[in-house]
Structure formats: C-alpha cells, structure tokens
Amino acid sequence: METLTRVCAVCDSPEQQLVFEQPLIVPEGRCTYAGFDVVSCRRCGFLYADRTLDQRHIDEHYGSTTYRVAQDIAAAGEPQDYTVRLQASADFIIPHLRPESTLLDVGCGAGQLLDILRRAGFLHVQGMDQSPTVSEAGRSRYGVAITTGSIFDFNPGEFDAVTVCHVVEHITDLAAFLSRLRTLVSPRGFVYIEVPNAGDFERFADPQSVAESIYIRDLFTHFTPEHVNFFSVVSLRNLMRRYGFDEVACTGTPLGAIASVWRRSRVDQDTDTAGAVARYAEHSHELQRGALERIRDVAASGQEVFVWGAGLHTQRLLANGALAGLSIRAFVDSDPIYRGATLDGKPIIAPSEISGDACILISSYRAERKIEAAAQAMGLPNKVIPLYRD
C-alpha cells in the first residue's frame, strides 16, 4: 500500500529530523496500515508521522465494519478509563456552553460524552462518527442522535459548539479538516479540541506512575499507526492559530491530554477596496475612450501601421478587439524579452528594424512621450500617432 510523504502541517517546512522509527510487520489482509517514522519539524518543532497512509485510507480503516476498537466498544462498552476521561472533558466544556447551545461531537464513538452532556442539561447535542458499528451502538445504548459520516456532511455555522476529542491526532490532512471545522461553528461559537499530550508520553511507561489514563504503563502505545500527529501545547497553539482560531484555553491535564477551547478568529470585512478598484477600472475606461476613437479613425483610413508597444496595454487592446480593424505590419518593442516572438500572428521587432513608410501608432499610456521622443531621436520619417494626447 502506498504511503504518504508529509510536510509540517504547522509551517509547511519539508525539513525534518527523525525522532523514532516504527517498523511493523502486519497480518496479511487484516491491516490497512504499516510502519512509519516519527519526525520533528526542524523549523517549528511539530512532531508528526511520515510515510504514513493518506487520509482516504485512514478513513476507510475507521469506517470498516472490521475495525477492532469499534467492535470492542459495541460489544462491551467503553473502558472505565474512557469514562473518566470523558467526564473530565465534559467538565472542561460545560462552562462554555449555554443551555440552548447546539453541539456536534466529531468522532463521538458510541456517544458517551453526548450522554454526559445531555444528563447535565444540554439537550441539543448530536454526534458524528465514521464507524457505522459504534454509531449504531451509541444510538441503541444512549438514545443519542449519531450520524455516520464526516464533518463535510454538515452546514456552515450549524453549531454553537463542536467538540473533537482524540481525533485530530488521527488526521493527516489537517489543512482540510481544520478549515472545514472552522466553518461549522457560528461566529460566536467555539471548538473544543482534546489530544494526547506528547510532552507527557515519557511518564506513560513509568511503572511508578499513579495517574489515571488508558495509556499509563504501556510501551510504545502512542505509536499506534493511527496516530499521525503528536501535539504539545505549543504546537497545538501554532496549528490552531494558523487555521483561524483564537485561544480561549489550552492546557495539559492530569490524564495526559491537552484540553483546549478555541473561537473563530475575527475576520475584518473589507468594505472599501472593491469599490476603489472598480472606480480605478472605470476611470481607466474613461481615460481610454478617446484613444479607442483614434484607433477607429486610423482603422477607417486604411493606412498600414506599426504598433509600438507589445506590453499589457497592447495585449488588452488585442483581447477586447480594439485593434481588430487595423492593418498592422508589425509590433515594435525595445524590450529584448519580446524579440523573435509574434503577437496575434504578427512579428515583434526592435525599433531599429522599422522600415518603410507605415505610420507608427503608439500603444502605451505611461510611455507615450518617451516612445515619441525615441522615434524623433532615431530620425524616423514615419508619421507618429499618439493615442492619449493631441
């Protein structure tokens, strides 16, 4: 199966330093993953998995009816450690909610957090999970509304709060996920993000640890192939700010997680510049009206012309048809970049190559006087026709 080579999701730097190699030999036909490298960004320090699966394959893994964790939860319910963690999450979230708040729990599993919040008096809650197995188990066990799908199934601004507990560490395409997540909350709403705290990993293998966490006293447990991002408070802050969130709270918890609340950054609406640019365009049109009339007069006379100027001014006149009626012998330009090229089927020549008695039509607003002076200095006998002055 092809693997994905990633760059830093926080700062886009491709420069990385290897921290840990996770080689795996997996059962044939039973796993949708293989090994990977844990690397740190040399620029900002964010840790992530490289050579991992792309987001589509990860989504297929979680959406499969053979996903083992989903089967375990559906059969036996959430482990006690999950219950402790989810209650702690609810305690962090509740002060930011109003009784009427609408809330979506992304990656809700069987919906135990939703059940805790509902029993606390928050009735307008629903969940979403990629696994049909746990979605059905949650609807049956807790009677909460859970849909099977993705965050792209919901409407912008649909919720006052969106909770994302132990999901973001599983997302390879953080740009798409966080950009969409930001749109789901109303302008005054908030997002709750909870992820494992990579700064606490060191104590998880400590046999003397007395903390309550599903991860305590286990080896390499955070290097499960589904974990592709490894956050600290610093890197989570950097990431969320990049994708348009302002921090309300972001802190490590005793359970080895980072709990954080974010609001959408305010985007100041620019109500002036579009009008200013439109006025600039209209003013340019007004200044060019006389030039267009002069071009039509030259075209009506049937005289052959050199068009001096092959830049944007001429290119625009060609595109809008203003030069269509002219009998053009060649275009003239002193810029060597144009030499040897053609424009609308006609050659572009240097001023020194002008020969014959065709008149010279100056196609430039800014350099009109300069071109006229150059033609005069060369002693050209050709009639010179400026477009913008008499």
HELIX and SHEET records of a PDB file:
HELIX    1   1 GLN A   55  GLY A   63  1                                   9    
HELIX    2   2 ARG A   68  ALA A   76  1                                   9    
HELIX    3   3 GLN A   80  ILE A   93  1                                  14    
HELIX    4   4 ILE A   94  HIS A   96  5                                   3    
HELIX    5   5 GLN A  112  ARG A  119  1                                   8    
HELIX    6   6 PRO A  132  TYR A  142  1                                  11    
HELIX    7   7 ILE A  151  ASP A  153  5                                   3    
HELIX    8   8 VAL A  168  HIS A  170  5                                   3    
HELIX    9   9 LEU A  174  LEU A  184  1                                  11    
HELIX   10  10 ALA A  198  ASP A  200  5                                   3    
HELIX   11  11 PHE A  201  PHE A  204  1                                   4    
HELIX   12  12 THR A  221  PHE A  223  5                                   3    
HELIX   13  13 VAL A  233  ARG A  242  1                                  10    
HELIX   14  14 THR A  273  SER A  301  1                                  29    
HELIX   15  15 LEU A  312  ALA A  319  1                                   8    
HELIX   16  16 PRO A  336  TYR A  338  5                                   3    
HELIX   17  17 PRO A  351  GLU A  353  5                                   3    
HELIX   18  18 GLU A  368  ALA A  377  1                                  10    
SHEET    1   A 4 GLN A  16  GLN A  22  0                                        
SHEET    2   A 4 PHE A  36  CYS A  41 -1                                        
SHEET    3   A 4 LEU A  47  ASP A  50 -1                                        
SHEET    4   A 4 ASN A 229  PHE A 230 -1                                        
SHEET    1   B 7 ILE A 146  THR A 148  0                                        
SHEET    2   B 7 VAL A 125  ASP A 129  1                                        
SHEET    3   B 7 LEU A 103  VAL A 106  1                                        
SHEET    4   B 7 PHE A 159  CYS A 165  1                                        
SHEET    5   B 7 VAL A 185  PRO A 196  1                                        
SHEET    6   B 7 ALA A 257  ARG A 264 -1                                        
SHEET    7   B 7 PHE A 245  GLY A 252 -1                                        
SHEET    1   C 6 THR A 342  LEU A 343  0                                        
SHEET    2   C 6 LYS A 346  ILE A 349 -1                                        
SHEET    3   C 6 SER A 327  VAL A 332  1                                        
SHEET    4   C 6 GLU A 304  TRP A 308  1                                        
SHEET    5   C 6 CYS A 359  ILE A 362  1                                        
SHEET    6   C 6 VAL A 384  ILE A 385  1                                        
END                                                                             
